[in-house]
Amino acid sequence: MDCYNTHMNQNEVTVETRAWVDEVQGIEEKIEKLGAKYIETLYIEDEFYANLTAFNIEQHTFEQSGKAARIRTVTDKNNKCTVIAQIREVPKETQSDLKLHDVTVIAFQQQCEPGKKGELIEELKKRGFESLVTKISKERKVYSLDQYKIYIDDINGFSKALETKAIVINISDAGKVKAEQGELMLKLGVPPEDFIEKSHTHLIIDSYFKSQPKLKEQLLKNKLEELVKEKEKLMLESEECYREGGDGWHDNARWDILRENIDVISIRIAKLRDEIYGVTHNP
């Protein structure tokens, strides 16, 4: 079975409210008293990818690009494994009282068998998300209450987390749903001062970058190596085109295009080298 698209409704908006929690037993008891239904427990491995188009590693955040990409591997209790690539975006129209990470839409989603994950990686690369940033794994308990999903996550290497999630078709309903989620969190014993704006994974990635000062330098060097190889390939094609076309300076449109592409890549290489210099000399 090949990879295939799984998300069809572009109008669906995801509304989320999140918090770190110290313990979950009391929360689970409150969830049951509210009448929520336990659905399943999943083991999730997330691989997060960054967009380095502008040579800025911070583009993994919504704050800069408005987009985030991941490949998620989900394993259920029957050991059935599903692999999904997803790019999420901040909606173009969002209510002013909602914060940046409160609502997102799925811009791209594709699913495949575990053995074909490489195809998903290539799909993300085509969309600019070319560098693996980090991996995060967690055990997730899933509950359902009316229109809401409630997640209790045990994130490896970090803390436990609580999240409420809902899907709305009309983005104008997002504010109302967000307020209802806040009330639900209160019923679960989580006060507003414990809510977090960013997703748990974004906070973890931010922490990861701060703990890995050499990461940006390495990613930029990897990108530089790719560009140098691409330039070398184009130069070989240019030489071959010059020989086949005779006089490379006259009536050789393909040679002209190749030379223009080489010039563009040369500029990108120069800028990238400047940025690497800045990273290594101004840590």
Backbone as a ProteinNet text record, in pm:
[ID]
protein_1_A
[PRIMARY]
MDCYNTHMNQNEVTVETRAWVDEVQGIEEKIEKLGAKYIETLYIEDEFYANLTAFNIEQHTFEQSGKAARIRTVTDKNNKCTVIAQIREVPKETQSDLKLHDVTVIAFQQQCEPGKKGELIEELKKRGFESLVTKISKERKVYSLDQYKIYIDDINGFSKALETKAIVINISDAGKVKAEQGELMLKLGVPPEDFIEKSHTHLIIDSYFKSQPKLKEQLLKNKLEELVKEKEKLMLESEECYREGGDGWHDNARWDILRENIDVISIRIAKLRDEIYGVTHNP
[TERTIARY]
84.3	0	87.5	62.4	139.6	89.8	164.2	120.5	-2.7	-91.4	-212.2	-255.8	-322.3	-373	-491.3	-498.6	-603.6	-691.6	-654.6	-732.9	-797.3	-929.6	-1000.6	-1064.6	-1107.4	-1181.8	-1087.7	-1065.1	-973	-1033.2	-1164.1	-1229.4	-1222.9	-1177.9	-1171.5	-1063.9	-1100.9	-1008.6	-995	-871.4	-845.5	-825.3	-899.1	-887.9	-832.6	-727.6	-661.6	-634.6	-640	-598.4	-509.7	-398.3	-294.9	-244.9	-185.2	-122.2	-25.7	81.6	165.1	96.5	104.9	42.9	142.6	131.5	223.2	180.7	50.8	1.4	-126.5	-157.2	-271.6	-382.1	-354.3	-455.9	-582.9	-564.7	-680.7	-752.8	-677.3	-737.6	-817.4	-763.9	-835.6	-966.6	-963.9	-1086.2	-1190.8	-1145.7	-1237.9	-1293.1	-1209	-1253.3	-1366.2	-1349.7	-1452	-1581.8	-1570.8	-1690.4	-1767.8	-1696.8	-1763.2	-1836.3	-1813.5	-1879.9	-1802.5	-1676.5	-1594.6	-1570.2	-1556.7	-1534.9	-1386.9	-1328.4	-1190.2	-1190.3	-1104.6	-1099.5	-986.2	-863.4	-748.3	-622.8	-517.7	-384.7	-293	-222.3	-136.3	7.9	100.3	240.9	276.3	324.2	346.5	492.5	546.9	681.1	668.2	709.5	702.6	841.5	856	978.9	944.2	1012.6	981.2	1085	1034.5	1118.8	1113.8	1226.7	1237.7	1247.5	1199.3	1209.8	1332.1	1434.1	1557.9	1571.1	1460.4	1465.2	1536.4	1507.7	1570.1	1689.6	1739.9	1857.2	1836.9	1716	1689.3	1617.9	1686.6	1633	1506	1485.5	1368	1239.6	1250.6	1130.2	1051.4	1102.7	1021.3	903.9	903	796.9	688.9	568	459.7	492.2	570.6	599.7	663.4	746.8	813.6	743	715.5	665	514.7	452.7	310.5	281.5	387.8	372.7	460	419.6	499.7	477.2	582.8	574.2	625.9	561.1	606.5	568.8	637.7	597.9	569.2	446.4	402.8	382.8	445.6	426.9	344.9	227.6	135.3	120.9	140.1	124.4	14.2	-85.2	-195	-169.6	-267.8	-250.5	-234.6	-281.7	-268.6	-140.8	-53.8	74.4	56.7	-59	-80.5	-15	62.6	143.8	94.6	77.9	36.9	136.3	174.7	270.6	204.1	203.1	135.3	226.9	240.3	310.7	205.9	237.2	138.8	206.9	149.3	190.6	70.1	88.2	-19.2	13.7	-92	-74.5	-167	-127.2	-216.1	-315.9	-446.9	-546.1	-522.5	-555	-536.8	-628.8	-747.8	-842.7	-862	-818.6	-830.2	-882.5	-971.7	-1026.5	-915.7	-928	-823.5	-798.4	-899.5	-882.8	-818.1	-792.3	-726.1	-577	-498.4	-353.6	-304.8	-178.1	-121.4	-136.7	-116.4	-117.3	-253.5	-354.4	-485.7	-555.5	-539.4	-610.6	-513.6	-533.4	-452.5	-539.5	-490.1	-555.5	-452.4	-500.3	-411.2	-393.7	-270.9	-241.8	-204.3	-148.5	-106.6	-107	-158.9	-154.4	-149.8	-57	-42.6	-4	-56.8	-35.8	25.5	106.1	164.5	201.1	245.4	294.3	429.1	463.6	591	712.8	711.2	825.9	843.1	742.7	748.6	761.9	811.5	823.9	915.5	1010.9	1101	1026.4	913.1	833.1	771.7	731.6	676.1	783.1	904.7	1015.4	1039.7	1034.5	1053.8	941.7	818.2	706.4	726	775	800.4	913.1	1014.8	1124.9	1075.6	984.5	930.6	862.3	812.7	740.7	829.2	961	1056.6	1101	1038	1075.2	1178.5	1303	1406.5	1499.8	1491.2	1586.7	1516.2	1552.5	1499.8	1557.6	1469.9	1513.1	1533	1429.9	1438.6	1325	1335.1	1231.9	1179.1	1048.6	984.5	889.1	893.1	802.5	717.1	596.3	506	400.5	350.1	234.2	112.2	8.1	-109.5	-236	-306.4	-439	-542.1	-634.3	-731.9	-871.1	-937.6	-1074.5	-1161.6	-1291.8	-1387.4	-1498.5	-1529.8	-1637.3	-1710.7	-1831.5	-1908.7	-1823.8	-1800.9	-1723.3	-1573.3	-1534.2	-1393.9	-1319.3	-1193.4	-1098.7	-1012.7	-986.1	-898.5	-778.8	-659.7	-537.6	-458.7	-414.9	-318.6	-190.3	-85.6	40.1	149.2	220.3	342.1	457.1	520.1	621	758.3	821.6	950.9	1054.3	1120.7	1224.4	1171.8	1038.5	980.4	873	770.8	667.1	543.8	439.5	309.5	230.2	143.4	72.7	-74	-156	-299.6	-339.3	-426	-467.5	-613.2	-688.3	-824.3	-825.2	-897.6	-895	-1035	-1067.9	-1196.7	-1178.8	-1266.1	-1266.8	-1391.1	-1373	-1487.1	-1478.1	-1592	-1596.1	-1591.8	-1658.8	-1662.5	-1565	-1465.3	-1362.5	-1420.8	-1536.9	-1598.9	-1644.6	-1653	-1691.9	-1572.4	-1452.4	-1331.8	-1323.8	-1360.5	-1353.9	-1443.2	-1565.9	-1661.9	-1608	-1554.9	-1500.9	-1380.4	-1296.7	-1179.4	-1222.6	-1326.3	-1376.2	-1430.7	-1501.2	-1554.8	-1442.2	-1334.6	-1220	-1158.7	-1153	-1101.4	-1185.2	-1317.9	-1407	-1385.5	-1363.2	-1338.4	-1208.9	-1106.1	-978.8	-997.2	-1077.7	-1105.9	-1173.3	-1267.1	-1335.5	-1239.6	-1132.2	-1030.8	-924.1	-943.3	-853.4	-733.4	-736.9	-623.7	-664.5	-604.5	-640	-581.1	-637.2	-590.4	-441.5	-387.3	-245.8	-152.3	-206.1	-124.7	-138.2	-226.9	-239.7	-112.2	-77.5	37.7	-10.5	49.5	5	53.8	183.5	239.1	203.2	209.6	191.1	306.1	280.5	385.3	508.3	484.1	596.7	678.9	613.5	689.6	774.8	720.7	799.1	919.3	898.5	1007.8	1115.2	1071.5	1167.7	1247	1178.2	1248.4	1354.6	1317.4	1411.1	1526.5	1493.3	1595.5	1700.4	1655.1	1749.9	1839.8	1782	1861.8	1967.1	1936.4	2031.8	2130.7	2108.8	2195.1	2246.1	2338	2382.7	2450.1	2502.7	2571.5	2476.2	2349.4	2256.2	2235.1	2212.4	2188.9	2309.4	2428	2550	2556.4	2524.9	2533.7	2429.4	2307.6	2203.1	2238.3	2294.2	2333.4	2447.2	2541.2	2651.4	2599.2	2499.7	2439.7	2375.4	2307.2	2243.9	2349.3	2458.4	2566.5	2622.8	2641.8	2695.4	2602.1	2470.3	2373.3	2381.1	2391.5	2396.6	2523.9	2635.8	2762.8	2753.6	2694.3	2678.4	2585	2479.1	2385.6	2454.5	2538.5	2610.4	2707.5	2778.5	2872.8	2800.4	2682.1	2603.8	2562.4	2516.5	2474	2591.8	2707.9	2826.1	2866	2855	2883.9	2784.3	2655.2	2553.6	2580.2	2626	2654.5	2769.2	2873.8	2988.4	2947.1	2862.9	2816.2	2729.9	2643	2556	2638.3	2745.6	2833.4	2898.9	2946.4	3012.9	2914.8	2794.9	2696.8	2642.8	2635.1	2577.3	2677.4	2802.1	2903.1	2940.8	2905.2	2937.8	2840.2	2888.5	2802.2	2748.6	2803.7	2760	2649.9	2614.7	2516.7	2410.4	2285.7	2171.3	2177	2203.8	2207.4	2125.4	1992.2	1901.5	1920.7	1938.6	1953.6	2080	2186.1	2311	2290	2215.9	2188.1	2111.1	2010.8	1930.4	2016	2100.6	2188.4	2282	2337.1	2428.1	2354.3	2229.2	2150	2124.2	2092.2	2069.3	2196.2	2307.8	2435.8	2462.5	2433.4	2454.8	2366.3	2241.1	2149	2200.2	2242.2	2293.3	2420.7	2503.7	2627.2	2596	2493.2	2451.6	2402.1	2322.6	2271.4	2385.6	2486.1	2601.2	2677.2	2695.1	2767.3	2693.5	2560.9	2481.8	2485.9	2480.2	2482.2	2615.9	2723.8	2856.4	2869.4	2810	2811	2735.3	2620.8	2542.3	2616.2	2680.5	2757.8	2869.4	2934.2	3040.9	2985	2865.5	2805.7	2770.9	2724	2688.9	2812.2	2918.9	3040.1	3121.9	3110.6	3190.2	3110.8	2978.5	2894.1	2792.3	2839.6	2748.6	2654.9
-119.9	0	124.5	214.4	337.4	438.9	548.7	658.7	723.8	773.2	835.9	949.1	1048.7	1161.4	1116.5	1168.2	1124.1	1237.6	1362.2	1475.1	1546.8	1556	1612.3	1748	1770	1892.4	2004.1	2098	2207.9	2313.3	2301.6	2401	2367	2247.2	2206.9	2284.6	2338.3	2413.4	2340.7	2318.2	2252.4	2356.6	2342	2432.6	2351.9	2403.7	2328.8	2415.8	2352.1	2414.1	2314.2	2361.9	2271.5	2315.1	2217.3	2247.7	2135.5	2170.8	2071	2032.5	1906.8	1862	1777.9	1784.1	1709.6	1564.8	1542.7	1405.5	1389	1264.4	1241.3	1157.7	1092.1	1004.6	1083.1	1198	1279.7	1330.2	1364.5	1412.7	1301.2	1180.4	1067.6	1041	1054.8	1034.6	1140.3	1265.1	1373.3	1352.8	1303.5	1276.3	1173.6	1069.4	965.2	1018.9	1103.8	1160.4	1250.7	1314.7	1399.9	1317.7	1187	1100.6	1079.7	1117.1	1097.8	949	911.7	772.8	749.9	649.4	612.2	544.3	591.1	536.3	434.9	478.3	390.8	454.9	374.4	423.5	398.8	502.3	495.3	525.6	467.4	505.5	584.5	707.5	799.7	841.1	835.9	888	998.6	1119.6	1233.6	1274	1294.5	1349.1	1486	1589.5	1726.2	1776.9	1841.3	1888.1	2040.3	2100.9	2246.2	2292.7	2412.4	2477.4	2569.3	2535.3	2613.6	2699.9	2725.7	2802.1	2935	3003.2	3133.1	3119.4	2995.4	2968.4	3010.5	2994.4	3032.5	2918	2853.5	2735.4	2767.1	2892.7	2927.7	2918.3	2886.8	2871.8	2746.6	2668.6	2555.6	2603.4	2729.3	2780.7	2850.3	2852.6	2928.2	3076.6	3123.4	3265.5	3320	3242.3	3290	3246.1	3116.6	3065.7	3044.9	3035.3	3003.6	2859.4	2776.8	2637.1	2547.4	2421.3	2321.6	2186.7	2106.2	1977.9	1865.5	1751.2	1634.5	1508.1	1399.6	1264.5	1189.9	1144.2	1078.6	929	848	703.3	665	609	574.5	422.5	367.6	224.2	203	118.6	94.2	-31.5	-68.9	-182.3	-314.8	-320.7	-441.4	-442.1	-345.1	-330.1	-292.5	-236.8	-186.1	-49.5	-32	88.9	172.8	302.8	396.6	510.9	550.9	659.6	770.9	892.4	1004.2	1126.2	1186.8	1315.1	1425.2	1533.7	1640.7	1776.5	1872.5	2012.5	2090.5	2160.5	2240.7	2388.5	2468.8	2612.4	2690.2	2813.7	2906.9	2958.2	2956.2	3004.9	3151.4	3186.8	3324.9	3419.7	3371.1	3453.3	3392.8	3465	3417.7	3530.8	3497.1	3598.2	3663.6	3792.9	3869.1	3824.2	3765.1	3723.8	3586.1	3520.9	3390.8	3408.3	3326.6	3334.9	3248.5	3265.9	3207.9	3055.9	2987.9	2841.4	2782.9	2866.8	2816.9	2740.2	2786	2724.6	2695	2581.5	2543.2	2471.4	2465.7	2388.1	2295.1	2185.7	2090.8	2133	2168.1	2209.5	2090.9	1987.9	1869	1750.8	1637.2	1515.2	1394.7	1306	1185.9	1068.6	952.2	832.8	721.9	637.4	524.6	414.2	302.4	192.9	232.6	174.6	209.1	194.8	95.7	72.1	176.1	260.1	362.7	502.9	513.4	644.5	736.9	679.7	759.6	843.7	791.2	867.4	990.7	976.6	1090.9	1196.4	1152	1246.1	1326.1	1259.1	1327.7	1427.1	1392.7	1484.7	1611.3	1596.7	1714.1	1798.4	1733.3	1806.4	1890.9	1836.1	1909.4	2038.1	2035.6	2150.7	2238.4	2213.8	2300.1	2252.7	2148.2	2099.4	1988.8	2031.9	1941.7	1887.4	1936.2	1894.7	1840.8	1720.1	1661.2	1736.8	1787.9	1867.9	1780.4	1708.9	1623.9	1523	1424.8	1322.7	1326.1	1309	1307.5	1188.9	1112.5	999.3	1017.3	962.7	976.5	866.8	838.5	750.1	838.5	814.8	902	822.1	866.1	812.7	905.6	846.9	924.2	904.8	1016.6	1015.6	1100.1	1072.2	1148.5	1199.8	1328.9	1390	1488.5	1451.1	1532.3	1558.9	1685.7	1716.2	1721.6	1695.7	1712.5	1579.9	1584.9	1479.4	1531.4	1446	1480.1	1386.3	1443.3	1363.9	1380.5	1268.3	1270.9	1208.9	1289.6	1245.6	1228.6	1118.3	1098.1	1109.6	1228.4	1258.3	1217.3	1126	1073.1	1183.9	1186.7	1285.5	1418	1432.2	1557.7	1527	1609	1594.8	1530.6	1523.3	1478.8	1601.2	1580.6	1693.4	1659	1763.2	1750	1840	1788.5	1866.9	1838.1	1941.3	1925.2	1975.2	1902.4	1931.5	1919.2	2009.9	2004.7	2051.2	2003.5	2042.6	2125.8	2242.5	2324.4	2349.3	2361.1	2386.2	2535.3	2612.5	2757.7	2821.4	2890.7	2947	3050.5	3105.7	3202.4	3136.7	3002.4	2929.9	2899.2	2928.2	2889.2	2956	3083.9	3155.1	3092.9	3057.6	2994.8	2859.5	2781.6	2650.1	2664.8	2763.5	2787.3	2817.9	2899	2931.6	2807.1	2721.9	2598.8	2505	2503.2	2420.7	2469.1	2600.2	2654.5	2610.1	2610.2	2563.7	2415.2	2338.1	2195.1	2171.3	2247.4	2233.4	2265.5	2366.8	2401.7	2284.8	2219.7	2104.6	1989.7	1985.3	1880.4	1920.6	2038.3	2081.3	2159.9	2210.8	2287.5	2434.5	2524.2	2666.3	2735.8	2850.3	2922	2957.4	2984.8	3023.1	2908.1	2785.4	2670.4	2637	2708.3	2684.9	2731.4	2667.6	2709.9	2745	2849.9	2896.4	2805.1	2777.1	2694.2	2547.4	2470.7	2326.8	2269.7	2156.3	2092.5	2063.2	2017.8	1981.3	2103.4	2218	2338.5	2383.1	2372.1	2408.3	2316.1	2187.9	2090.9	2120.6	2152.6	2184.5	2309.6	2411.5	2533.1	2499.4	2415.6	2373.9	2294.9	2212.2	2129.6	2217.4	2320	2407.9	2481.3	2523.5	2594	2502.9	2374.1	2278.7	2226.1	2260.1	2211.3	2330	2409.7	2531.1	2505.4	2386.5	2354.8	2301.8	2282.5	2221.9	2308.2	2437.7	2525.7	2526.3	2533.5	2532.2	2406.3	2290	2165	2158.6	2203.7	2203	2294.9	2409.9	2502.9	2445.9	2377.5	2315.1	2203.5	2128.8	2024.4	2085.5	2199.1	2266.9	2319.7	2372	2421.8	2308.9	2192.8	2078.9	2040	2043.2	2011.1	2111.2	2238.9	2342.7	2332.8	2303.5	2290.2	2174.5	2062.5	1947.9	1982.6	2057	2097.4	2188.5	2279.7	2370	2292.1	2196.6	2115.7	2039.2	1985.9	1912.6	2004.3	2125	2220	2265.4	2279.2	2320.9	2214	2086.9	1978.4	1979.4	2000.9	2008.8	2128	2238.9	2358.2	2334	2265.7	2236.5	2145.6	2045.9	1954.2	2028.2	2115.8	2193.1	2285.7	2342.8	2433.4	2358.5	2237.4	2158.5	2119	2074.7	2029.9	2146	2265.4	2380.2	2458.8	2417.5	2491.1	2617.9	2730.6	2859.3	2888.5	2876.3	2893.9	3033.2	3130	3268.3	3309.2	3221.9	3260.3	3151.2	3192.9	3106.1	2972.5	2974.8	2852	2877.8	2871	2909.7	2821.2	2691	2600.6	2635.4	2667.1	2704.6	2832.9	2927.5	3052.6	3027	2937.7	2906.5	2839.3	2746.5	2678.2	2777.1	2870.5	2968.8	3058.3	3093.3	3174.4	3098.6	2968.9	2887.1	2874.6	2862.6	2854.3	2983.9	3095.9	3225.7	3238.6	3194.1	3201.6	3115.3	2993.6	2903.9	2959.8	3023.3	3083.1	3191.4	3270.4	3374.7	3311	3203.7	3134.7	3075.5	3020.2	2962.8	3070.4	3184.4	3294.4	3342.4	3359	3401.7	3298.3	3173.5	3066.8	3061.7	3080.3	3082.5	3199.3	3313.3	3428.4	3395.7	3327.2	3294.8	3194	3095.5	2997.8	3067	3162.6	3239.8	3313.5	3372.4	3444.5	3354	3231.5	3136.2	3087.8	3060	3005.2	3109.3	3236.1	3341.6	3427.2	3405.4	3479.8	3382.9	3284.8	3183.7	3244.3
0	0	0	-94.3	-103.6	-2.7	10.1	96.5	34.5	119.1	67.9	159.7	100.7	178	262.5	386.9	477.7	527.3	501.1	551.3	434.7	436.4	322.6	352.3	478	510.4	550.8	459.5	485.7	579.3	607.7	692.4	841	873.3	1013.2	1088	1202.9	1286.4	1420.2	1462.7	1590.5	1699.2	1808.5	1923	2040.6	2105.8	2212.6	2334.7	2451.5	2576.6	2649.3	2705.6	2756.7	2893.3	2965.6	3094	3129.4	3198.1	3263.2	3393.2	3432.5	3557.4	3636.6	3769.8	3856.3	3873.9	3883.3	3900.7	3819.8	3784.9	3696.1	3759.2	3871.8	3930.3	3964.2	4032.3	4066.9	3944.4	3839.8	3715.4	3648.5	3649	3589.4	3662.8	3794.4	3872.9	3838.4	3823	3786.8	3645.9	3554.5	3417.6	3418.1	3497.2	3505.5	3565.8	3669.7	3733.6	3638.4	3545.1	3446.7	3340.1	3340.9	3243.9	3115.7	3116.7	2996.8	2973.8	2848.4	2811	2778.7	2842.1	2808.9	2672.7	2582.6	2446.9	2430.4	2458.1	2436.1	2492.5	2500.7	2535.3	2415.9	2375.7	2258.2	2295.9	2221	2232.7	2107.4	2126.8	2015.1	2007.2	1887.9	1860.7	1756.2	1792.5	1702.2	1656.1	1525.9	1468.9	1412.7	1458.9	1418.1	1318.2	1213.9	1105.2	1095.7	1059.1	1051.8	907.7	883.8	753.8	756.2	678.4	678	552.8	485.7	361.5	379.6	489.6	517	611	622.6	704.6	850.8	899.9	1037.7	1107.4	1198.6	1264.2	1341.8	1380.8	1459.4	1377.7	1250	1169.1	1206	1301.3	1346.1	1429.5	1471.3	1556.8	1476	1530.8	1468.5	1466.4	1564.4	1574.9	1447.3	1381.8	1260.2	1132.8	1121.4	993.5	991.7	1109.8	1113.7	1077.6	1070.7	1031.8	1119.8	1130.2	1201.3	1134.6	1126.8	1056.9	1145.8	1132	1208.7	1133.4	1170	1130.8	1259.9	1272.9	1396.8	1372.6	1457.5	1454.7	1577.4	1553.7	1662	1669.2	1789.6	1811.8	1914.7	1882.6	1975.6	2057.7	2140.9	2232.1	2157.5	2032.5	1951.2	1869	1898.3	1828.9	1682.1	1649.1	1514	1503.4	1399	1384.4	1266	1288.8	1185.1	1178.6	1058	1040.5	959.4	1015.4	952.5	948.7	832	818.7	820	891.7	904.8	911.1	841.4	851.9	902	1012.6	1069	1051.6	1034.3	1014.2	1106.5	1133.6	1201.5	1098.7	1127.2	1030.8	994.6	871.7	827.8	904.6	937.9	1013	1151.3	1252.9	1390	1477.1	1571.2	1660.5	1742.8	1764.9	1832	1975.5	2038.9	2177.7	2190.6	2077.5	2079.6	2057.7	2127.5	2116.2	1999.9	1967.5	1846.6	1840.4	1952.9	1952.5	1987.7	2003.3	2042.8	1932	1808	1695.7	1581.5	1516.6	1401	1299	1176.7	1071.5	1009.1	951.8	885.5	740.4	704.9	567.9	479.5	541.3	466	561.1	513.1	593.9	501.7	529.9	448	537.5	506.6	588.7	504.6	569.5	497.5	594.6	541.2	623.8	684.2	800.7	866.2	775.3	688.9	601.8	492.8	474.8	370.2	428.1	550.4	613.5	533.1	462.4	380.4	278.3	227.7	131.6	197.8	324.6	397.9	422.5	453.3	473.9	346.5	232.2	104.8	78.5	117.3	98.9	181.6	304.1	387.6	328.7	275.1	213	96.7	16.4	-97.7	-52.8	71.9	125.7	212.9	206.5	275.1	411.3	465.5	598.6	582	569.7	521.6	628.6	751.4	854.2	977.3	1016.6	1139.6	1258.6	1344	1458.7	1581.5	1620.2	1738.7	1737.5	1826	1841.6	1984.3	1997.6	2128.6	2132.8	2240.4	2255.4	2380.1	2376.1	2490.1	2488.8	2607.6	2622.5	2642.9	2566.7	2570.2	2603.4	2708	2739.2	2676.4	2602.4	2527.7	2587	2618.5	2668.4	2575.4	2577.4	2497.2	2587.5	2574.4	2651.7	2560.9	2518.7	2424.9	2300.3	2264.6	2143.7	2169.4	2293	2329.9	2340.9	2303.4	2336.4	2451.1	2547.7	2659.7	2654.8	2654.6	2649.3	2778.5	2833.7	2943.6	2889	2879.7	2819.1	2923.9	2912.9	2991.2	2891.9	2888.3	2786.7	2837.4	2767.4	2810.9	2824.7	2939.2	2962.7	3012.6	3019.9	3064.9	3168.7	3172.5	3273.5	3213.4	3294.1	3245.9	3201	3104	3043.5	3024.6	3029.3	3008	2891.3	2805.3	2688.9	2656.3	2624.8	2572.8	2429.2	2344.6	2201.5	2143.3	2053.3	1984.4	1841.2	1753.8	1613	1585.6	1525	1483.9	1333.3	1270.2	1126.1	1097.6	1180.8	1164.6	1263.6	1213.1	1300.5	1396.9	1364.9	1455.2	1585.4	1585.6	1707.1	1796.6	1749.1	1823.2	1960.1	1968.8	2096	2201.2	2162.1	2253.7	2302	2208.9	2244	2336.6	2308.9	2393.5	2536.8	2553.3	2687.1	2756.9	2682	2739.6	2781.9	2704.9	2742.1	2872.8	2890.6	3015.1	3133.5	3116.4	3222.4	3250.5	3145.4	3162	3239.7	3208.1	3279.9	3428.3	3458.1	3597.4	3669.2	3603.4	3662.3	3687.5	3610.4	3627.1	3729.2	3789.9	3896.2	3849.7	3726.7	3673	3663.8	3743	3740	3617.9	3576.8	3457.2	3461.1	3579.5	3587.7	3550.9	3546.3	3507	3359	3287.4	3144	3074.6	2963	2883.4	2743.5	2687.4	2555.9	2444.8	2443.5	2337.5	2359.2	2252.7	2266.5	2348.1	2411.3	2491	2405.4	2283.9	2198.5	2158.8	2134.8	2101.4	2219.7	2339.6	2457.5	2472.9	2443.8	2453.9	2349.5	2226.8	2121.6	2157.8	2210	2253.7	2356.9	2453.2	2557.7	2497.5	2397.1	2332.9	2264.6	2193.2	2124.6	2223.5	2336	2436.2	2497	2504.1	2562.2	2458.8	2330.6	2222.6	2140.6	2196.4	2127.1	1992.9	1972.4	1847	1739.9	1776.1	1681.9	1558.3	1578.1	1464.2	1371.3	1429	1347.9	1261.5	1320.1	1246.3	1135.5	1164.3	1062.8	945.7	977.6	872.1	788	851.6	778	687.3	736.7	652.9	528.9	549.8	437	339.7	392.2	308.4	221.8	282.2	208	93.7	119.2	14.4	-100.4	-66.9	-170.9	-253.4	-188.9	-261.1	-361.1	-317.5	-407.3	-523.5	-492.6	-597.8	-698.5	-650.5	-739.8	-828.1	-770.9	-848.2	-958.8	-925.5	-1025.3	-1139.9	-1106.5	-1210	-1295.8	-1234.8	-1311.2	-1411.7	-1373.9	-1467.6	-1582.9	-1548.9	-1653.7	-1746	-1685.6	-1764.1	-1862	-1816.3	-1903.3	-2018.3	-1984	-2088.5	-2190.6	-2139.3	-2228.2	-2316.9	-2263.6	-2338.9	-2454.4	-2423.3	-2528.2	-2637.5	-2595	-2693.1	-2775.8	-2716.1	-2785.6	-2865.7	-2861	-2935.7	-2862	-2916.4	-2857.1	-2743.9	-2620.5	-2504.9	-2487.9	-2560.3	-2543	-2639.4	-2733.3	-2834	-2850.7	-2842.3	-2874.3	-2801.2	-2671.8	-2591.9	-2465	-2480.8	-2372	-2248.8	-2267.5	-2153.4	-2075	-2143.8	-2076.2	-1995.3	-2051.8	-1980.5	-1851.2	-1858.6	-1740.4	-1633.3	-1676.4	-1581.6	-1512	-1588.6	-1529.6	-1429.6	-1461.6	-1368.8	-1238.6	-1251.3	-1132.3	-1048.4	-1115.4	-1044	-968.6	-1031.2	-965.7	-840.6	-852.8	-738.6	-623	-654.6	-549.9	-489.1	-569.9	-518.6	-415.5	-443.6	-348.6	-219.6	-231.2	-112.2	-30.6	-100	-30.3	45.6	-18.2	46.5	171.6	160.3	275.7	387.4	349.3	448.6	520.9	447	510.1	607.5	569.8	661.4	789.9	775.3	894.8	982.1	919.8	996.5	1071	1005	1070.8	1192.6	1176.7	1287.4	1403.8	1372.9	1477.6	1552.8	1477.9	1541.5	1617.1	1575.6	1639.9	1738.8	1737.2	1833.1	1894.5	1970.1	2024.4	2127.9
[MASK]
+++++++++++++++++++++++++++++++++++++++++++++++++++++++++++++++++++++++++++++++++++++++++++++++++++++++++++++++++++++++++++++++++++++++++++++++++++++++++++++++++++++++++++++++++++++++++++++++++++++++++++++++++++++++++++++++++++++++++++++++++++++++++++++++++++++++++++++++++++++++++++

